[in-house]
Amino acid sequence: MGERQSAQEGVGALVSGDGAGLGEVSPSTLRAAAAGRHEAFEAIVREYDERLRAFAFTLMRDRNAMDDVLQDVYVKAYRALPGFRGDSRLSTWLLRITYTTCMSRLRLPPPELPLVDDGTADEAPSPEELVDLVHRRGQLAEALAALPPDLRACVLLVHREGLSYREAGDVLGVRPGTVGWRLSAARRRLREALEEVRTYA
């Protein structure tokens, strides 16, 4: 357990952003927005916009596409907010809408992956080794951009947004075991890409 935690911290140090640990809007603001008060919804947009844009851009890799996605996201969120039951954090709910909108625009529905954690996550290359391979953040950014969107989203949600496996699973629409599987696959690909960079450097 301690080894896995330190591994996550290693990757987290590489892909961390300002999103992790941000607070949520107040319950009164949420209730007002759900009741249709535009100023309350605008407060929600101000609170989460930077975070959602960073997530969408990393998936879409295009600023115009990111803007289009966020327009759709806010329209969908505004219409659906009266039905928000609070089973998850508002940020998790908004990230879920953003993820599904991005995947729809990319025309890449999430692939079917094993839903059971078969222990392969423990066999993933140590992210501590990955840290040693990264000399410039630009190399990591390129390696992340080369990942399939579903794996990229998983890395960002867990290591940059600071979500638990369960919360990331809620955003992605998969079980926590699948989150672990995807992180394992992502770490393997990141290590391979960065080793290739080192080989030809």
C-alpha positions, 0 to 999 in steps of 0.5 A, a space after each residue: 500500500 505504501 509503495 502504491 501511494 508513493 508511486 502515485 505521489 511520483 506521478 502526481 508531482 509530474 502532472 499536478 495542476 491547480 485543480 486538486 484540492 479546490 473547494 466546492 461552491 456553497 450549498 446555497 449557491 448550488 440551490 439558487 443555480 438549480 432554481 434558475 438564478 443566472 447569477 448563481 450559475 455564473 458563480 459556478 462557472 467562475 469557480 470551475 471554468 479554469 479546471 474544466 477548460 484544462 481538462 477539456 484541452 488536455 483531451 481535445 488538444 485544440 483550443 477552438 474544440 475546447 471552447 466548443 466543448 465548454 459551451 456544450 458542457 455549460 448548456 447541459 449542466 444548466 439544464 440538468 442542474 435541477 436534477 442534481 441530487 448531490 450523490 457526488 461532488 459538483 466538480 465530479 459531476 461537471 467533470 463527468 459531463 465534460 468527459 462525455 462531451 469530449 469523447 462524443 466530439 472525438 467520436 471515440 466512445 470509451 472502449 470496453 475494458 476489464 471491469 475487475 482489478 486482476 492485480 495487473 496494476 501492481 505490475 506496472 512500472 514504478 512511477 518512481 522510475 518514471 520520475 528519473 526519466 523526465 528531465 523536462 516537463 515538455 517531454 511528459 506533456 508530449 507523452 501524455 498527449 500521445 495517450 488514448 483519451 480514456 487513459 489520458 483522462 484517467 491519469 489527469 483525474 487521479 494525479 492532477 485533479 486528486 480524485 479517488 479511484 471511485 470518484 474517477 470511476 464516477 466521472 469516466 463511467 467505469 468501476 474503480 478496478 477499471 481505473 486502476 487497470 487504465 492507470 497501469 496501462 498509462 504508466 506503461 505507455 508513458 515509460 515506453 515513450 519517455 525511454 524512447 526519448 532518452 534513447 534518441 536524446 
